[in-house]
Amino acid sequence: MFDVGFSEIVVIAVVALIVIGPERLPKTARMLGHLFGRLQRYVNEVKADINREMELDELRRLQREVKGAASEIQQSMRSVATDFQSGIKGVEQQLNETASDAAPPPSVSEIPRTTSAGPPQDASHSPAAGVGADLPEEAPRQPSLPGLDKG
């Protein structure tokens, strides 16, 4: 703090001994030591407060930077989403235009009916031709083992 050498301290001590006297010098020195300790604690507290304020300012600056970066990212995401939506709408419009330019789909009455049950049947083999008229005879039933009957 102050640039005080050993010779200067000796001169101060001799002057204090003469001015204050030998009886009160130890009490005075003790009191000065306490005051000097308090002064050092006060200076350290002020330094700590200044350091805390500097750190708070740095944190606030960092917070502003992070918020700015977050808002930039949010803005870029919004623009990408907007571009994506406009691209989807453009594709949808192109598909709608292509679909409207193509032939209209056939109506339900124009679609031929087909069965997926096999090849077309003759009228003689249709169920409407007669009940059991041309059905093959039932095959003889084979004997089954006990306990394995299915019916």
DSSP file with accessible surface (Angstrom, degrees, kcal/mol):
  #  RESIDUE AA STRUCTURE BP1 BP2  ACC     N-H-->O    O-->H-N    N-H-->O    O-->H-N    TCO  KAPPA ALPHA  PHI   PSI    X-CA   Y-CA   Z-CA
    1    1 A M              0   0  163      0, 0.0     2,-0.4     0, 0.0     0, 0.0   0.000 360.0 360.0 360.0 -75.7    0.0    0.0    0.0
    2    2 A F        -     0   0  163      2,-0.1     2,-1.4     1,-0.0     0, 0.0  -0.817 360.0-123.5 -98.5 148.5    2.4    2.7    1.2
    3    3 A D        +     0   0  161     -2,-0.4     2,-0.5     2,-0.0    -1,-0.0  -0.700  48.4 158.1 -92.4  88.5    6.1    2.4    0.5
    4    4 A V        -     0   0   70     -2,-1.4     2,-0.1     4,-0.0    -2,-0.1  -0.961  23.6-156.5-116.8 122.2    7.5    2.5    4.0
    5    5 A G     >  -     0   0   34     -2,-0.5     4,-1.7     1,-0.1     5,-0.1  -0.287  32.9 -98.8 -89.6 177.1   11.0    1.1    4.7
    6    6 A F  H  > S+     0   0  168      1,-0.2     4,-2.1     2,-0.2     5,-0.2   0.906 120.7  53.8 -65.4 -40.5   12.5   -0.2    7.9
    7    7 A S  H  > S+     0   0   85      1,-0.2     4,-2.0     2,-0.2    -1,-0.2   0.899 107.8  50.8 -64.7 -35.3   14.4    3.0    8.7
    8    8 A E  H  > S+     0   0   96      2,-0.2     4,-2.2     1,-0.2    -1,-0.2   0.890 108.0  52.3 -69.4 -36.5   11.2    5.1    8.3
    9    9 A I  H  X S+     0   0   92     -4,-1.7     4,-2.5     2,-0.2    -2,-0.2   0.913 108.5  51.3 -65.4 -39.7    9.4    2.7   10.8
   10   10 A V  H  X S+     0   0   66     -4,-2.1     4,-2.4     2,-0.2     5,-0.2   0.932 109.6  49.5 -64.0 -42.0   12.2    3.2   13.3
   11   11 A V  H  X S+     0   0   91     -4,-2.0     4,-2.3     1,-0.2     5,-0.2   0.935 111.6  48.7 -63.3 -42.7   12.0    7.0   13.0
   12   12 A I  H  X S+     0   0  111     -4,-2.2     4,-2.6     1,-0.2    -1,-0.2   0.920 110.9  51.0 -63.6 -42.0    8.2    6.9   13.5
   13   13 A A  H  X S+     0   0   55     -4,-2.5     4,-2.4     2,-0.2    -2,-0.2   0.913 110.5  48.4 -64.1 -40.2    8.6    4.6   16.6
   14   14 A V  H  X S+     0   0   77     -4,-2.4     4,-2.2     2,-0.2    -2,-0.2   0.940 113.2  47.1 -66.5 -43.6   11.2    7.0   18.2
   15   15 A V  H  X S+     0   0   80     -4,-2.3     4,-2.8     1,-0.2     5,-0.3   0.924 112.8  49.7 -64.8 -41.1    8.9   10.0   17.6
   16   16 A A  H  X>S+     0   0   25     -4,-2.6     4,-2.8    -5,-0.2     5,-0.8   0.900 109.1  52.5 -65.0 -39.2    5.9    8.1   19.0
   17   17 A L  H  X5S+     0   0   79     -4,-2.4     4,-1.1     1,-0.2    -1,-0.2   0.918 114.1  42.7 -63.4 -39.1    7.9    7.1   22.1
   18   18 A I  H  <5S+     0   0  131     -4,-2.2    -2,-0.2    -5,-0.2    -1,-0.2   0.922 121.6  38.6 -72.7 -46.1    8.9   10.7   22.8
   19   19 A V  H  <5S+     0   0  112     -4,-2.8    -2,-0.2    -5,-0.2    -3,-0.2   0.943 127.6  31.0 -73.4 -48.1    5.4   12.2   22.1
   20   20 A I  H  <5S-     0   0   44     -4,-2.8     4,-0.3    -5,-0.3    -3,-0.2   0.861 104.6-131.4 -82.8 -39.4    3.2    9.5   23.6
   21   21 A G     X< -     0   0   12     -4,-1.1     4,-1.1    -5,-0.8     3,-0.2  -0.062  24.2 -82.4 101.4 158.3    5.4    8.3   26.4
   22   22 A P  T  4 S+     0   0   88      0, 0.0    -1,-0.1     0, 0.0    -4,-0.1   0.767 121.5  56.5 -71.1 -24.7    6.5    4.8   27.5
   23   23 A E  T  4 S+     0   0  152      1,-0.2     4,-0.4     2,-0.1    -2,-0.1   0.899 116.1  32.5 -74.6 -40.0    3.4    4.1   29.6
   24   24 A R  T  > S+     0   0  155     -4,-0.3     4,-2.3     1,-0.2     5,-0.2   0.574  96.4  87.9 -95.2  -6.1    0.8    4.7   26.8
   25   25 A L  H  X S+     0   0   48     -4,-1.1     4,-2.8     1,-0.2     5,-0.2   0.913  87.1  49.3 -63.9 -44.4    2.8    3.5   23.8
   26   26 A P  H  > S+     0   0   72      0, 0.0     4,-2.4     0, 0.0    -1,-0.2   0.926 113.4  46.9 -62.6 -40.6    1.8   -0.2   24.1
   27   27 A K  H  > S+     0   0  147     -4,-0.4     4,-2.4     1,-0.2    -2,-0.2   0.923 114.4  47.6 -64.3 -41.2   -1.9    0.6   24.3
   28   28 A T  H  X S+     0   0   34     -4,-2.3     4,-2.8     2,-0.2    -1,-0.2   0.910 111.5  49.8 -66.2 -41.7   -1.6    3.0   21.4
   29   29 A A  H  X S+     0   0   56     -4,-2.8     4,-2.3    -5,-0.2    -1,-0.2   0.912 111.4  49.4 -64.3 -41.2    0.3    0.5   19.3
   30   30 A R  H  X S+     0   0  152     -4,-2.4     4,-2.2    -5,-0.2    -2,-0.2   0.922 112.0  48.1 -62.3 -44.2   -2.4   -2.2   20.0
   31   31 A M  H  X S+     0   0  110     -4,-2.4     4,-2.6     1,-0.2    -2,-0.2   0.917 111.1  50.2 -63.8 -41.6   -5.1    0.3   19.1
   32   32 A L  H  X S+     0   0  105     -4,-2.8     4,-2.8     2,-0.2    -1,-0.2   0.884 108.8  53.4 -64.0 -36.9   -3.3    1.2   15.9
   33   33 A G  H  X S+     0   0   46     -4,-2.3     4,-2.4     2,-0.2    -2,-0.2   0.924 109.9  47.2 -63.2 -43.6   -2.9   -2.5   15.0
   34   34 A H  H  X S+     0   0  116     -4,-2.2     4,-2.5     2,-0.2    -2,-0.2   0.922 113.7  47.7 -62.8 -44.1   -6.7   -3.0   15.5
   35   35 A L  H  X S+     0   0   86     -4,-2.6     4,-2.5     2,-0.2    -2,-0.2   0.900 111.4  50.5 -63.5 -40.9   -7.4    0.0   13.3
   36   36 A F  H  X S+     0   0  106     -4,-2.8     4,-2.4     2,-0.2    -2,-0.2   0.911 110.6  50.0 -64.8 -39.8   -4.9   -1.2   10.7
   37   37 A G  H  X S+     0   0   18     -4,-2.4     4,-2.5     2,-0.2    -2,-0.2   0.915 111.1  48.6 -63.1 -43.2   -6.6   -4.6   10.7
   38   38 A R  H  X S+     0   0  158     -4,-2.5     4,-2.7     2,-0.2    -1,-0.2   0.903 110.0  52.1 -62.2 -42.0  -10.0   -3.1   10.3
   39   39 A L  H  X S+     0   0   78     -4,-2.5     4,-2.6     2,-0.2    -2,-0.2   0.918 110.1  48.7 -60.3 -43.4   -8.7   -0.9    7.4
   40   40 A Q  H  X S+     0   0  103     -4,-2.4     4,-2.6     2,-0.2    -2,-0.2   0.918 111.7  48.7 -64.0 -42.8   -7.3   -4.0    5.7
   41   41 A R  H  X S+     0   0  141     -4,-2.5     4,-2.5     2,-0.2    -2,-0.2   0.912 111.8  49.8 -62.1 -41.5  -10.6   -5.9    6.1
   42   42 A Y  H  X S+     0   0  146     -4,-2.7     4,-2.5     2,-0.2    -2,-0.2   0.934 111.4  47.9 -62.9 -44.7  -12.5   -2.9    4.7
   43   43 A V  H  X S+     0   0   47     -4,-2.6     4,-2.6     1,-0.2    -2,-0.2   0.915 112.1  49.9 -62.9 -41.3  -10.2   -2.6    1.7
   44   44 A N  H  X S+     0   0   95     -4,-2.6     4,-2.6     2,-0.2    -1,-0.2   0.898 110.3  50.3 -65.1 -38.6  -10.6   -6.4    1.1
   45   45 A E  H  X S+     0   0  118     -4,-2.5     4,-2.8     2,-0.2    -1,-0.2   0.912 110.6  49.3 -63.9 -41.6  -14.4   -6.1    1.3
   46   46 A V  H  X S+     0   0   49     -4,-2.5     4,-2.6     2,-0.2    -2,-0.2   0.925 111.8  48.9 -63.8 -42.4  -14.4   -3.2   -1.2
   47   47 A K  H  X S+     0   0  120     -4,-2.6     4,-2.7     2,-0.2    -2,-0.2   0.925 111.8  49.0 -61.8 -43.5  -12.1   -5.2   -3.5
   48   48 A A  H  X S+     0   0   36     -4,-2.6     4,-2.7     2,-0.2    -2,-0.2   0.911 111.2  50.0 -63.5 -41.0  -14.5   -8.2   -3.2
   49   49 A D  H  X S+     0   0   74     -4,-2.8     4,-2.5     2,-0.2    -1,-0.2   0.917 111.2  48.6 -62.5 -42.3  -17.5   -6.0   -3.9
   50   50 A I  H  X S+     0   0   91     -4,-2.6     4,-2.5     2,-0.2    -2,-0.2   0.922 111.8  49.4 -63.9 -42.9  -15.8   -4.6   -7.0
   51   51 A N  H  X S+     0   0   90     -4,-2.7     4,-2.6     1,-0.2    -2,-0.2   0.909 110.9  50.0 -63.1 -41.3  -14.9   -8.1   -8.2
   52   52 A R  H  X S+     0   0  134     -4,-2.7     4,-2.8     2,-0.2    -1,-0.2   0.913 110.7  49.4 -62.5 -42.9  -18.5   -9.3   -7.7
   53   53 A E  H  X S+     0   0  103     -4,-2.5     4,-2.6     2,-0.2    -2,-0.2   0.906 110.9  50.0 -63.2 -39.3  -19.8   -6.3   -9.6
   54   54 A M  H  X S+     0   0  116     -4,-2.5     4,-2.4     2,-0.2    -2,-0.2   0.917 112.0  47.7 -65.2 -41.5  -17.4   -7.0  -12.4
   55   55 A E  H  X S+     0   0  119     -4,-2.6     4,-2.9     2,-0.2    -2,-0.2   0.899 111.5  50.8 -65.8 -39.6  -18.4  -10.6  -12.5
   56   56 A L  H  X S+     0   0   71     -4,-2.8     4,-2.8     2,-0.2    -2,-0.2   0.907 110.3  49.3 -63.2 -42.1  -22.1   -9.6  -12.5
   57   57 A D  H  X S+     0   0   90     -4,-2.6     4,-2.4     2,-0.2    -2,-0.2   0.916 112.0  48.8 -62.4 -40.4  -21.5   -7.2  -15.4
   58   58 A E  H  X S+     0   0  115     -4,-2.4     4,-2.8     1,-0.2    -2,-0.2   0.920 111.9  48.8 -66.1 -40.5  -19.7  -10.0  -17.3
   59   59 A L  H  X S+     0   0  105     -4,-2.9     4,-2.8     2,-0.2    -2,-0.2   0.896 110.8  50.5 -65.6 -38.8  -22.6  -12.4  -16.6
   60   60 A R  H  X S+     0   0  112     -4,-2.8     4,-2.5     2,-0.2    -1,-0.2   0.915 111.3  48.6 -63.9 -40.6  -25.1   -9.8  -17.7
   61   61 A R  H  X S+     0   0  106     -4,-2.4     4,-2.4     2,-0.2    -2,-0.2   0.932 112.6  48.0 -64.0 -44.0  -23.1   -9.3  -20.9
   62   62 A L  H  X S+     0   0   85     -4,-2.8     4,-2.7     1,-0.2    -2,-0.2   0.907 110.1  52.7 -63.2 -39.3  -23.0  -13.0  -21.4
   63   63 A Q  H  X S+     0   0  105     -4,-2.8     4,-2.7     1,-0.2    -1,-0.2   0.912 108.9  49.5 -62.7 -42.9  -26.7  -13.3  -20.8
   64   64 A R  H  X S+     0   0  157     -4,-2.5     4,-2.6     2,-0.2    -1,-0.2   0.913 111.2  49.8 -62.6 -40.6  -27.4  -10.6  -23.4
   65   65 A E  H  X S+     0   0  103     -4,-2.4     4,-2.7     2,-0.2    -2,-0.2   0.918 112.0  47.3 -63.8 -43.1  -25.2  -12.5  -25.9
   66   66 A V  H  X S+     0   0   88     -4,-2.7     4,-2.9     2,-0.2    -2,-0.2   0.917 112.6  49.1 -65.4 -42.6  -26.9  -15.8  -25.2
   67   67 A K  H  X S+     0   0  131     -4,-2.7     4,-2.6     2,-0.2    -1,-0.2   0.911 111.9  49.6 -62.7 -40.2  -30.4  -14.2  -25.5
   68   68 A G  H  X S+     0   0   27     -4,-2.6     4,-2.3    -5,-0.2    -2,-0.2   0.929 112.3  47.0 -63.4 -43.9  -29.3  -12.6  -28.8
   69   69 A A  H  X S+     0   0   45     -4,-2.7     4,-2.6     1,-0.2    -2,-0.2   0.907 112.2  51.0 -64.1 -40.0  -28.0  -15.9  -30.1
   70   70 A A  H  X S+     0   0   55     -4,-2.9     4,-2.7     2,-0.2    -2,-0.2   0.909 110.4  48.4 -64.2 -40.9  -31.2  -17.6  -29.0
   71   71 A S  H  X S+     0   0   63     -4,-2.6     4,-2.7     2,-0.2    -1,-0.2   0.891 110.9  51.3 -68.4 -35.0  -33.3  -15.0  -30.8
   72   72 A E  H  X S+     0   0  141     -4,-2.3     4,-2.7     2,-0.2    -2,-0.2   0.930 112.0  46.4 -64.7 -42.9  -31.2  -15.3  -33.9
   73   73 A I  H  X S+     0   0  105     -4,-2.6     4,-2.7     2,-0.2    -2,-0.2   0.923 112.6  50.2 -64.3 -42.3  -31.7  -19.1  -33.9
   74   74 A Q  H  X S+     0   0  101     -4,-2.7     4,-2.4     1,-0.2    -2,-0.2   0.923 111.6  48.3 -62.1 -43.2  -35.4  -18.7  -33.2
   75   75 A Q  H  X S+     0   0  119     -4,-2.7     4,-2.4     2,-0.2    -1,-0.2   0.919 112.2  48.4 -64.2 -42.6  -35.6  -16.3  -36.2
   76   76 A S  H  X S+     0   0   56     -4,-2.7     4,-2.5     1,-0.2    -2,-0.2   0.897 111.0  51.1 -65.9 -37.0  -33.7  -18.6  -38.5
   77   77 A M  H  X S+     0   0  119     -4,-2.7     4,-2.7     2,-0.2    -1,-0.2   0.901 109.8  50.2 -65.5 -39.6  -35.9  -21.5  -37.4
   78   78 A R  H  X S+     0   0  141     -4,-2.4     4,-2.6     2,-0.2    -2,-0.2   0.913 111.4  48.0 -63.1 -42.4  -39.0  -19.5  -38.2
   79   79 A S  H  X S+     0   0   51     -4,-2.4     4,-2.8     2,-0.2    -2,-0.2   0.911 112.3  49.0 -66.8 -38.8  -37.7  -18.6  -41.6
   80   80 A V  H  X S+     0   0   86     -4,-2.5     4,-2.8     2,-0.2    -2,-0.2   0.926 112.4  48.6 -64.6 -42.0  -36.8  -22.2  -42.3
   81   81 A A  H  X S+     0   0   45     -4,-2.7     4,-2.8     2,-0.2    -2,-0.2   0.916 112.1  48.8 -63.5 -41.7  -40.3  -23.3  -41.2
   82   82 A T  H  X S+     0   0   84     -4,-2.6     4,-2.6     2,-0.2    -2,-0.2   0.928 112.8  47.5 -63.5 -45.1  -41.9  -20.6  -43.4
   83   83 A D  H  X S+     0   0  105     -4,-2.8     4,-2.4     2,-0.2    -2,-0.2   0.906 112.6  50.1 -61.6 -41.5  -39.7  -21.7  -46.4
   84   84 A F  H  X S+     0   0  138     -4,-2.8     4,-2.5     2,-0.2    -2,-0.2   0.930 111.4  47.7 -63.5 -44.2  -40.6  -25.3  -45.7
   85   85 A Q  H  X S+     0   0  114     -4,-2.8     4,-2.6     1,-0.2    -2,-0.2   0.906 111.7  49.6 -64.8 -40.4  -44.4  -24.5  -45.5
   86   86 A S  H  X S+     0   0   69     -4,-2.6     4,-2.3     1,-0.2    -1,-0.2   0.901 110.7  51.0 -66.8 -35.4  -44.2  -22.5  -48.7
   87   87 A G  H  X S+     0   0   39     -4,-2.4     4,-2.4     2,-0.2    -2,-0.2   0.912 110.5  48.7 -64.7 -41.9  -42.4  -25.3  -50.4
   88   88 A I  H  X S+     0   0   84     -4,-2.5     4,-2.7     2,-0.2    -2,-0.2   0.924 111.2  49.8 -64.2 -42.8  -45.1  -27.8  -49.3
   89   89 A K  H  X S+     0   0  125     -4,-2.6     4,-2.6     1,-0.2    -2,-0.2   0.897 110.2  51.5 -63.1 -38.4  -47.8  -25.5  -50.5
   90   90 A G  H  X S+     0   0   24     -4,-2.3     4,-2.4     2,-0.2    -2,-0.2   0.924 111.3  46.2 -63.9 -43.8  -46.1  -25.2  -53.8
   91   91 A V  H  X S+     0   0   82     -4,-2.4     4,-2.7     2,-0.2    -2,-0.2   0.919 112.2  51.9 -64.0 -40.8  -45.8  -28.9  -54.2
   92   92 A E  H  X S+     0   0  109     -4,-2.7     4,-2.7     1,-0.2    -2,-0.2   0.923 110.1  48.5 -62.3 -42.4  -49.4  -29.3  -53.2
   93   93 A Q  H  X S+     0   0  121     -4,-2.6     4,-2.7     2,-0.2    -1,-0.2   0.914 111.1  50.2 -64.2 -41.7  -50.5  -26.7  -55.8
   94   94 A Q  H  X S+     0   0  122     -4,-2.4     4,-2.7     2,-0.2    -2,-0.2   0.914 111.7  48.2 -62.8 -42.4  -48.4  -28.5  -58.5
   95   95 A L  H  X S+     0   0  111     -4,-2.7     4,-2.7     1,-0.2    -2,-0.2   0.912 112.2  49.1 -64.5 -40.9  -50.1  -31.8  -57.5
   96   96 A N  H  X S+     0   0   97     -4,-2.7     4,-2.3     2,-0.2    -2,-0.2   0.904 112.4  48.1 -63.9 -41.3  -53.5  -30.3  -57.6
   97   97 A E  H  X S+     0   0  116     -4,-2.7     4,-2.1     2,-0.2    -2,-0.2   0.924 113.1  47.9 -65.2 -41.8  -52.8  -28.7  -61.0
   98   98 A T  H  X S+     0   0   93     -4,-2.7     4,-1.6     1,-0.2    -2,-0.2   0.915 112.7  48.9 -64.8 -40.7  -51.5  -32.0  -62.3
   99   99 A A  H  < S+     0   0   67     -4,-2.7    -1,-0.2     1,-0.2    -2,-0.2   0.886 111.8  48.3 -67.7 -35.9  -54.5  -33.8  -61.0
  100  100 A S  H  < S+     0   0   88     -4,-2.3    -1,-0.2     1,-0.2    -2,-0.2   0.840 110.6  51.7 -75.1 -28.6  -56.9  -31.3  -62.5
  101  101 A D  H  < S+     0   0  139     -4,-2.1    -1,-0.2    -5,-0.2    -2,-0.2   0.803  99.0  80.4 -75.2 -28.5  -55.2  -31.5  -65.9
  102  102 A A  S  < S-     0   0   58     -4,-1.6    -3,-0.0    -5,-0.2     0, 0.0  -0.231 102.2 -76.5 -72.5 167.7  -55.4  -35.3  -65.9
  103  103 A A        -     0   0   87      1,-0.1    -1,-0.2     3,-0.0    -2,-0.1  -0.345  57.2-101.0 -63.5 144.2  -58.6  -37.2  -66.9
  104  104 A P        -     0   0  111      0, 0.0    -1,-0.1     0, 0.0     3,-0.1  -0.333  45.3 -98.1 -65.3 148.5  -61.2  -37.2  -64.2
  105  105 A P        -     0   0  114      0, 0.0     0, 0.0     0, 0.0     0, 0.0  -0.334  46.4 -96.6 -66.8 148.6  -61.4  -40.4  -62.3
  106  106 A P        -     0   0   81      0, 0.0     2,-0.1     0, 0.0     5,-0.0  -0.328  39.8-114.3 -66.1 150.8  -64.1  -42.8  -63.4
  107  107 A S    >>  -     0   0   52      1,-0.1     3,-0.9    -3,-0.1     4,-0.8  -0.317  30.0-102.5 -78.1 170.2  -67.3  -42.8  -61.5
  108  108 A V  G >4 S+     0   0  129      1,-0.3     3,-0.7     2,-0.2    -1,-0.1   0.876 121.5  55.2 -63.7 -35.1  -68.4  -45.7  -59.4
  109  109 A S  G 34 S+     0   0  111      1,-0.2    -1,-0.3     3,-0.0     0, 0.0   0.771 104.8  54.3 -72.6 -22.1  -70.9  -46.9  -62.0
  110  110 A E  G <4 S+     0   0  134     -3,-0.9    -1,-0.2     2,-0.1    -2,-0.2   0.654  84.8  97.0 -85.5 -14.9  -68.2  -47.0  -64.7
  111  111 A I  S << S-     0   0   93     -4,-0.8     2,-0.1    -3,-0.7    -3,-0.0  -0.606  79.5-123.7 -78.5 125.6  -65.8  -49.3  -62.7
  112  112 A P        -     0   0  103      0, 0.0     2,-0.5     0, 0.0    -2,-0.1  -0.465  22.4-124.3 -69.8 143.0  -66.2  -52.9  -63.8
  113  113 A R        +     0   0  248     -2,-0.1     2,-0.3     2,-0.0     0, 0.0  -0.737  34.3 175.5 -90.0 129.1  -67.1  -55.3  -61.0
  114  114 A T        -     0   0  125     -2,-0.5     2,-0.4     2,-0.0     0, 0.0  -0.943  23.1-133.7-129.0 153.6  -64.8  -58.2  -60.6
  115  115 A T        -     0   0  108     -2,-0.3     3,-0.4     3,-0.2    -2,-0.0  -0.838   0.9-154.9-105.7 146.9  -64.8  -60.9  -58.0
  116  116 A S  S    S+     0   0  130     -2,-0.4    -1,-0.1     1,-0.2    -2,-0.0   0.237  73.6  95.4-101.5  14.9  -61.6  -62.0  -56.3
  117  117 A A  S    S-     0   0   99      1,-0.2    -1,-0.2     2,-0.0    -2,-0.0   0.423  98.6 -82.2 -87.9   2.3  -62.9  -65.5  -55.5
  118  118 A G  S    S-     0   0   41     -3,-0.4    -1,-0.2     3,-0.0    -3,-0.2  -0.879  77.1 -11.3 133.7-163.7  -61.4  -67.1  -58.6
  119  119 A P  S    S-     0   0  109      0, 0.0    -3,-0.0     0, 0.0    -2,-0.0  -0.263  84.0 -81.8 -70.3 158.1  -62.1  -67.5  -62.2
  120  120 A P        -     0   0  123      0, 0.0     2,-0.3     0, 0.0     0, 0.0  -0.276  50.0-130.4 -60.0 146.6  -65.5  -66.7  -63.6
  121  121 A Q        -     0   0  139     -3,-0.1     2,-0.1     1,-0.1     5,-0.1  -0.691  12.6-115.2-101.9 153.3  -68.1  -69.4  -63.1
  122  122 A D        -     0   0  104     -2,-0.3     3,-0.5     1,-0.1     4,-0.3  -0.394  26.8-116.9 -76.1 161.6  -70.5  -70.9  -65.5
  123  123 A A  S >  S+     0   0   83      1,-0.2     3,-0.6     2,-0.2     6,-0.2   0.797 114.8  60.5 -69.0 -26.7  -74.1  -70.4  -65.1
  124  124 A S  T 3  S+     0   0   62      1,-0.2    -1,-0.2     4,-0.1    10,-0.2   0.791 107.4  43.8 -73.0 -26.1  -74.5  -74.2  -64.6
  125  125 A H  T 3  S+     0   0  118     -3,-0.5    -1,-0.2     8,-0.1    -2,-0.2   0.358  89.3 109.9 -98.8   5.8  -72.2  -74.2  -61.6
  126  126 A S  S X  S-     0   0   32     -3,-0.6     3,-1.7    -4,-0.3     4,-0.4  -0.501  79.3-119.1 -79.3 152.5  -73.7  -71.2  -60.0
  127  127 A P  G >  S+     0   0  112      0, 0.0     3,-0.7     0, 0.0    -1,-0.1   0.794 112.7  61.9 -61.9 -24.5  -75.7  -71.7  -56.8
  128  128 A A  G 3  S+     0   0   99      1,-0.2     3,-0.1     3,-0.1    -4,-0.1   0.703  87.4  74.6 -74.8 -14.6  -78.7  -70.2  -58.5
  129  129 A A  G <  S-     0   0   57     -3,-1.7    -1,-0.2     1,-0.3     2,-0.2   0.767 118.7 -46.3 -72.9 -23.5  -78.7  -73.1  -61.1
  130  130 A G    X   -     0   0   32     -3,-0.7     3,-0.7    -4,-0.4     2,-0.7  -0.578  59.4 -94.3 158.9 144.0  -80.0  -75.6  -58.6
  131  131 A V  T 3  S-     0   0  150      1,-0.3    -3,-0.1    -2,-0.2     4,-0.0  -0.602 103.0 -19.4 -82.0 115.2  -79.4  -76.7  -55.2
  132  132 A G  T 3  S+     0   0   44     -2,-0.7     3,-0.3     1,-0.1    -1,-0.3   0.668  94.7 131.8  68.9  17.8  -77.0  -79.7  -55.2
  133  133 A A  S <  S+     0   0   71     -3,-0.7    -2,-0.1     1,-0.2    -1,-0.1   0.954  82.1  16.3 -68.1 -51.7  -77.6  -80.5  -58.8
  134  134 A D  S    S+     0   0  107     -4,-0.3    -1,-0.2   -10,-0.2    -2,-0.0   0.067  91.3 132.3-112.8  25.8  -74.1  -80.9  -60.1
  135  135 A L        -     0   0  129     -3,-0.3     3,-0.1     1,-0.1     2,-0.0  -0.539  59.4-113.6 -79.4 142.8  -72.2  -81.2  -56.8
  136  136 A P        -     0   0  116      0, 0.0    -1,-0.1     0, 0.0     3,-0.1  -0.345  39.7 -93.4 -71.6 157.1  -69.7  -84.0  -56.5
  137  137 A E        -     0   0  188      1,-0.1     2,-0.2    -2,-0.0     0, 0.0  -0.362  46.7 -96.5 -68.7 154.6  -70.4  -86.7  -54.1
  138  138 A E        -     0   0  185      1,-0.1    -1,-0.1    -3,-0.1     3,-0.1  -0.446  40.6-116.4 -74.1 137.2  -69.0  -86.4  -50.6
  139  139 A A        -     0   0   76     -2,-0.2    -1,-0.1     1,-0.1     3,-0.0  -0.406  38.0 -95.6 -72.3 147.0  -65.7  -88.3  -50.1
  140  140 A P        -     0   0  121      0, 0.0     2,-0.3     0, 0.0    -1,-0.1  -0.362  42.2-113.7 -64.5 143.9  -65.8  -91.1  -47.6
  141  141 A R        -     0   0  209     -3,-0.1     3,-0.0     1,-0.0    -3,-0.0  -0.614  25.5-134.2 -82.9 134.8  -64.6  -90.1  -44.2
  142  142 A Q        -     0   0  165     -2,-0.3    -1,-0.0     1,-0.1     2,-0.0  -0.603  28.6-101.0 -88.1 148.7  -61.4  -91.7  -43.0
  143  143 A P        -     0   0  130      0, 0.0     2,-0.3     0, 0.0    -1,-0.1  -0.335  39.3-151.5 -67.5 145.7  -61.1  -93.1  -39.5
  144  144 A S        -     0   0   72     -3,-0.0     5,-0.1     1,-0.0     3,-0.1  -0.792  20.1 -98.9-116.3 162.5  -59.4  -90.9  -37.0
  145  145 A L    >   -     0   0  120     -2,-0.3     3,-1.7     3,-0.1     4,-0.1  -0.466  50.2 -92.2 -76.7 150.5  -57.5  -91.6  -33.9
  146  146 A P  T 3  S+     0   0  122      0, 0.0    -1,-0.1     0, 0.0     0, 0.0  -0.344 111.7  20.6 -64.5 139.8  -59.3  -91.3  -30.6
  147  147 A G  T 3  S+     0   0   80     -3,-0.1    -2,-0.1    -2,-0.0     0, 0.0   0.338 107.7  82.1  87.7  -9.8  -58.9  -87.8  -29.0
  148  148 A L    <   +     0   0  119     -3,-1.7     2,-0.2     2,-0.0    -3,-0.1   0.138  56.0 135.1-111.8  18.5  -58.0  -86.2  -32.3
  149  149 A D        -     0   0  110      1,-0.1     0, 0.0    -5,-0.1     0, 0.0  -0.474  38.2-163.7 -68.0 137.6  -61.5  -85.7  -33.7
  150  150 A K              0   0  209     -2,-0.2    -1,-0.1     0, 0.0    -2,-0.0   0.486 360.0 360.0 -98.6  -8.8  -62.0  -82.3  -35.1
  151  151 A G              0   0  101      0, 0.0    -2,-0.1     0, 0.0     0, 0.0  -0.095 360.0 360.0-135.5 360.0  -65.8  -82.3  -35.2
